[in-house]
């Protein structure tokens, strides 16, 4: 019978289309990854990939084998989960992603608390404001802000939290104090934008007297790290659109001042995404339950 490690390696190479990337993901060397694929091909008596110096593509047999391999891995995971459920002692590893601001301030501290309750669960945390491919990245749990596109994943809403437009007093003194969303456009304000492939941050939805409207804002500064935007705002570079909890201490100290109070941004939703099969995984379920309780308390 083919080794489970060889099958797992095959699925990651298939998904990432890169031997080295799959090796890094599973924390082995490229040589070990290649060896595992070779062993699996020898055991099956077929070629699973066509290799060139620049790419690796699945053969027809590889494409047929992939969904069957996933079923094998899912069945093994369910069996392990059932055993751990009985013992009420989940173990293994969880791969989690979260936006930078929320991840640093809320998720990471609570990950440490989670491990105190479940010491045999190891958590790998990836923080990024970029949109991540949950299935392609091999994520077990992904915290997201806003309304994610329909992806076939399970989604559990956790909490809503207010957002605020704000800027430094120096910026307001230099460029003026916008009261309405339309002022951002007509007064040519510098808006600090969270930009990455697929981002819609250049269009700010604000609550006006006519309901929510989208404003195509612009500015000379953009970054894919929300904390960099906050630093630029503190330095008087422009107006930032942030979750209130991330900048509350700056608002209280006067380092940042609320703007466009007549047209505030809508509250944002924090939710967690996870693959359907993770619904039966005790370590993932316990992690989601634990983090949901903590985050609701901190954001409520």
N, C-alpha and C positions, 0 to 999 in steps of 0.2 A: 504494500500500500504506500502511496506517496506520502512523504513527510508533510506534516501540517506546516512546518516552517517554510518548506519549499512552496507549498500552495499559497501561503500568505505573501511570500516574496513575489510570486507570479502575479497576484492581484494588484500589488502596489506598482510593479513595473508596468502592468497593463494600464492602470489608471493614470500614472504620471508620465508614461511614454519616455522614461529615462531611467536607465539602470543605476546611475550614480545617485539620482534624487531618491529613488526607492531605497537604496542602501542607506542613505543618510536618515531617511524617515524611520527605518527599522533598526537604526543604530548598529549597522555592520559595515564592513568594508565593501568596496565595489567588487573585489575579488570573491568574497563570500557570496555576494548577491549573484554574480555570474555563475558561480559553482552550483548554487541552489537551483537556478533555472536549468542549468545543464543536467543536473541529477533528475529533475522532474521530467524533462524532455526524454531522457534515457528510460525512465521508469514507464512513461506513457508510450514510448516508441514513436513520437511525433515531434515536429518542430513547432514550438509555440510562438516564436518571434522570428522575424526577418531582420537581421542586423546589418547595418552599414556603418561606416566611420562616423556618420553624422546623426543617425537616427535608429530607432528600434520600433518596429511596427508589428502588431500581432498578425499571425497567419490566420487563414480561415479556421483552422483547427483551434487556434488560440482564442478566437472570438467565440467559438462554440463552447470551449472549455470554461471561459470566464464566469458566466452566470452559474454554472454548476459548482465552480470553485467557491463562489460566494455563499452558496447554500451549505456547503461543507463547513465553512468558517462560521456561518450563522448558527448552524446546528451545534457545533462545538461550544460556541459562546453561550447559547441557551442552556446547554447541559451544565456548563460550569456555573452559570448564574443560578440554576435550580439548586445546585449543591450549596452554594454560598448563601442562598436564601434560607435554606434549612438551618444553617449554622448561625444565621444573622451576623455573619462576619465577612462582609464583602471584601474582596481583595483584587489586586490588579492595578491597571493604570487607566487614567482618564485624560483624554486630550481635549482641552477647553480653550475657546477663544473669547475675547471680549474687546470692546473699544478701549482705546488707551486711557481716557479720563476715568471712566467707570472702572476699568480693570485695575488701574493703579490705586484708586481711592477706596473702592468698595470690594471688588472681587478678590484681589490678591490677599488682603488681610484676612478675609473670611476663609480662603483656601487653607491657611494655616490652622484656623480654628476647626475646620472640617477634619483635617488629618488628626487632630487631637481626639476626635470622636471615632474616626475610622483609620487607625494607624497603618493598616495594611493596604490602603488605597493610595497610590502615588499619582499626583496631579501634574500634568505638563500644561503650562499656561502660555498661550500666545496672545500678546496684546497688539492690536493694530486697528487703526481707523479705516483701513481698506475693507472693501467687501470681500469676504472669503467664500470659497466654494466648500461647503461643509462636507459633502461626499468626496470631492476630489482631494481635499486636504486630509481626509481621514479623521475628521473631528467627531468627538462623541457628543459634545455640548457646545453650543455657540450662543453667547449673549449678544443681542442686537438691539439697537435703538431705532424706533420708527417702524414703518410697515414694510417688512421684507417682501420681495416678489414671491409669488407662488412657486414653491420649489419641490412640493411633494413631501416636505419634512413636517414633523409634528411641531406645533408651536404652543407654548404656554405663556400667556401674559403674566407679568410679575407686578409691575407698578407703573404709574404715570408720574411724571415730575415736570415742573415748570421750566421754561427756558426764558432767557432774557437777552436783549440787545444792550450792549454797554460799551463804553469807551473811556479813555483816560481824560481827566480834566484838561490836560495840555492839548489834546486833540480837539476837544469841544471848543476851547478858547480860540484855536486856530481855524477850525472849519465850521463851527456853529453847532447848535444843539437841535438835531432833527426831532420833530414831534410825531410825524406820521410816516408810514412806509413810503409814501410818494416822495417825501423829502429826500430819501436816500438817492432817488434818481434825479430829481430836479435840482438838488443842491450839489450833485456830483460827489457824494461821500465815498470815502475809501472803505470798502467792506473787506474784511479778512475772511478768506474763503478756504474751506476744507475741500481740497481737490484731490481726486484719484480717479483712475479709470472707472467710469460708470457712475461717478458722483453727480448728484443734483444740487449740491450746496450752493451753486451760483444762482439758484432760484430760491429766494426766501419766501415762505408762506407766512403772512401776517394777518392778524385779525383786525379788519377795518370796520367802519360803520356799515359797509355793504357786505359784510361777511368776510370769509377768508379769501385773500387774493395773493397771487404769486408775483413777486417783484424780481426782475432780472437785475440783480445787483452786480457790481464789479469793483475792482480795486487792484492795486499793483502788487499785492502780497497774497500768496496762496501756499498751502502746505498740506501734506497728508497726515500731520500730527496736530491734534487739537490743542495740546499744551503749548506748542510753538505759537499758535494763533493767540492764545492768552498772553504769552510773553510779549508778542508784538503789540497787543492792545495796551498792556501796561506801559509799554514804551511810547505810547502815543501815535502808533502807526495807523490806527483805523478803528472801525466798529466791529465787534465780534458777536456772534450768535452762539450762546453757550447754555448748557444746563445750569440752572441757578445754583445748585449745590456745588458746582465746580468753581464758581467765582464769588460765592457768598461772602467769604472773608475779605475779598478785595472790595466788594460793595460796602461792607460795614466799615472798612478802614478809610473809604473815600478814594482809594487808588483807582477804582473804576466807578463810573456813574451810569445809571440807567438812561437809555435814550429810546425814542419812538414809543413812549409809554401809551400813546393813544392808539398804537397799532402793534400790540405785543405778539410775539410768536406763540403758536399753540403749544399746549403741553405735549411732551414726548412720551412715548411708551417704551418701557423696557420689557423685553420678552426673551425667552430662551428657545432655541431651536435644537432639535435632535432627531436622528433617524428613527423610523418606526421601531426597528428592532431593539433600540436602546430602551424602549419603554419597559421591557422585561428584564433589563440588566439591573440588579440591585445596586451596584455601585453608582451607576448613572442616576438611577431613580433617587437614591438617598442624597446624592450630591445636589440634584435639582431641588429636592424638598428643602434641604438644609439652606441652600443659597437663597431660595425664594423667601423663606421666613426672615432671614437676616436682611435681605435687600428691601423687603416691604417695610420692616421696622425702621431702617435707616433713611428710606426715601419718603416714608409716610409722615 
